[in-house]
Amino acid sequence: MIEYLPIILFATIFVLILFGFPVAFTLGGLSVLVGIVVFDVDFFYLLALRVYGTMQNFVLLAVPLFVFMGIMLEKSGIAERLLETMALLFGRFRGGLAISVVIVGAMLAASTGIVGATVVTMGLISLPTMLKRGYGPRLSTGVIASSGTLGQIIPPSVVLVLLGSVLNVPVGDLFLAAVIPGVGLVVCYVLYIVIYAQVFPGRAPAMPKAEVSAFRERGFSGELVKSFVFPFLLILAVLGSIFAGIASPTEAAGVGAFGAILLTLSQRKLTMPVLKEVMRETTLLTSMVFMILVGATAFSLVFRGLEGDKLFLGLIERADMSPYAFLFLVMVLVFVAGFFIDFIEIVFIIVPVVAPLFVAMGIDLIWIGILLAVNLQTSFLTPPFGFALFYLKGVAPPEVKTSHLYQGIIPFVLIQIAFLILLVIFPEMTSMLL
């Protein structure tokens, strides 16, 4: 019985979280109780050392800085200008408005990385416009929700920072490895929209030529430069400094946070109430992440103390499971878990358990990190707890039903699954820039 205690602990925590118990306190509380029973009071000394080691992790400082950058950019109004400009740039094509949403979603992902902020912003600005232009509610909601989740895979991404910490791999390498998969996913979305617009032209019409011409006559080139230059400079400052080896991800996150303040100031949106709101939201999000991290540290310590990793490895060896079969099992587990729990919870509960097993099998953890990031992206879209769907439903017009959202995201979830399989077949896609 005692040898199967790690599995019982893992299953109990998972079930309690499904029943709605707070993740951080379920993870930490149950793990501490088991630790005291099994290891006596000495367990607390070990736990204190592990938590202190986590607090000293310099890389994790990037989390609040990237969160601050994303929320500040949401307040700057740059997203609105980008969407308006891109809509008229691609408006003369069938499906052009949807294509513009995908491209702006990718740019916001590369400059914010905050899924909730991106989905809400694009939902408020784009969804009414798309419906007014004759776009179907399913395509409109599917495009906005899926484009908003690109912040999960396109760097700088908070999930990549957390995965780098859990997998113990350089975050800068994860960022580099994610560039081609991120761009590839954007291309897949655009191709789907182009094909959809050809098959169902009435559901993805072009904008009236007169409206596009009128906009171009108002100084289109100048507006294009204003809309793109500032976000591009911020992306260049953050990612360029990391990829060039000038700054660590944490230092680059600091540059990004400062750059976001300057951009908001340039748009004349930086006021004391805005600054207070940004700091409050950043504190709330960061506190949630780090409370879960402390709980996950306790769980990881107890799980490994009970030799849970050796137990799982033994079970896999006895099952004569190949590395690819184990990878398939983990990816299915993460995908199904994404229906019920948040990506942060998956990163801190499932990933620490399977990471040592991937190491024992000699599998590249950078590649695993990217596969997990793409897989976790679907957790924002899959019902019943797809957070992108909640965000979008909260700002959608009354005529947009929940059924429209669920039906709209199906093609994009299938695209993500197909793209995940492509990354498994062609792992070099993640190593081209390394």
C-alpha positions, 0 to 999 in steps of 0.5 A, a space after each residue: 500500500 505504502 509504495 502506491 502512496 504517490 499515485 494515491 496522493 496525485 489522484 486525490 489532489 487531482 480529484 479535489 481540484 476538480 471538485 473546486 477546492 483552491 489549487 494552492 492550498 489543496 496542493 500545499 496542504 495535502 502534501 504537508 499533511 502527508 509529509 508530516 505523517 511519512 517524514 515526521 516534523 523534519 519535513 518542514 526543514 526540507 520544505 523551507 529550504 525548497 521554498 527559499 530556493 524557489 524564492 531565489 529563482 531569478 528567472 521567475 521575476 520575469 512573471 510579474 514584469 511580463 504580466 505588468 507589461 501586458 496589462 499596461 499595453 491593454 490600457 494604452 489603446 495600441 491594440 485598438 489602433 492596430 485592429 482598425 489599421 489591419 482591418 482596412 489593410 486586409 479589408 478588401 479581401 474575403 475573410 480579410 477582417 478575420 485575417 487581420 484579427 489573427 495577425 493582430 492577435 499574434 502581434 499582441 501575443 509577442 508584445 503582451 503574452 496575456 491571454 485574457 487581456 488580448 481576448 477581451 480587447 479584441 472581443 470588444 473592438 472586433 466582434 461587433 464589427 465582424 458581425 456588422 460586416 456580415 461575418 458568421 458568429 461561429 467564425 467570428 468568435 472562433 477567430 477571436 478566441 483562438 487568436 487571443 490564446 497565441 500568447 501561450 506559445 509566441 514569446 514572451 510567454 508567461 507559460 514558457 517562463 513557468 515551463 522553463 522553471 519547472 523543466 529546469 531549461 533556459 527560458 531564452 532557449 524556450 523562447 527561441 524554440 517557440 518562434 517557428 511553431 508560433 509563426 507556423 500556427 498563425 499561418 495555419 489559422 490564416 490558411 483556414 480562414 482563406 479556405 473558409 472564405 472561399 467555400 462560404 463567401 457569404 459568411 466572410 465577406 470583403 469590406 466595401 471598396 468605398 470605405 477602404 478607399 476613403 480610409 486610404 485617402 486619409 493618410 493610410 501610410 502614416 497611420 500604418 507607420 504609427 500603428 506598427 512602429 511602437 509595438 514592433 520596437 517593443 517586441 524588438 527590445 524584449 525579444 531582440 535583447 534575449 536572442 542577441 544575448 544582451 539580456 536575460 529573460 528577466 532583464 528583458 521583461 524589465 525593459 518591456 515593462 518600462 517600454 509599456 509605460 512609455 508607450 502608454 504615456 505616448 498615447 496620453 493614457 498614463 494616469 494615476 488611476 490607470 497605474 493603480 489598476 495595472 499594479 493591482 491586477 499585476 499583484 493579484 495575478 502574480 500572487 495567484 501564480 506564486 501561491 500555486 508555485 509554493 504548493 507545487 513545491 511542497 507536492 514535488 518534495 513529498 512526491 519525490 521523497 516517496 519515490 513517486 518518479 521511480 514508481 512511475 518509471 518502473 510502471 512504464 518499464 514493466 508496461 514496455 512503453 516506448 518513449 513515443 508511447 509515453 509522450 502520447 500518453 502525457 499529451 492526452 493527459 494534458 489535453 484532457 486535464 485542460 478541459 477541467 483545470 487551468 494551465 498553471 495548475 497543469 504546469 505545476 502538478 503534471 509536468 514535475 511528475 513527468 519531467 524526470 521520466 522524459 530525462 530518463 528516456 533521453 528526450 530533449 526537454 526543450 522540445 517537450 516544453 514547446 509541445 506542452 505549450 502548444 497543448 496547453 494553449 488548447 486548455 483556453 479553448 476547450 469547454 467547459 472551463 475554457 477561459 478564453 471562452 469565458 472572457 469572450 462571452 463576457 464582452 460579446 453582444 447578446 445575440 452571440 450564444 454560448 453554442 456559437 462559441 463552442 462550435 466556433 472553436 472546434 476547427 481551431 482546436 483541431 488545427 492545434 491538435 494537427 499542428 501538435 502532431 506535426 511538431 512531434 513528426 518534425 521535432 527540428 521545427 523547434 531546434 532550427 534557431 537554437 
